[in-house]
């Protein structure tokens, strides 16, 4: 399993909603309106990227893989939404 962060900047409301729904469908946790994270198997990571690609006509999606030990060193400040 790979820890991933998914963030996006999409101007189209419908595409933005579909991206959000897709991230939730893959079991990712929402951290901010356009930031998700979670654990994905490599096959699910590729499938997520493939599903999100058609929705990027009005912006960009960034998927970042994070090593487990780096994730454990994260610093969270403030209340989660």
Secondary structure, DSSP 4 states (H G I P E B T S, - for coil): -EEEEEEEEE--HHHHHHHHHHHHHTTPEEEETTEEEEEE-HHHHHHHHHHHHTT-TTEEEEEEEE-HHHHHT----S---
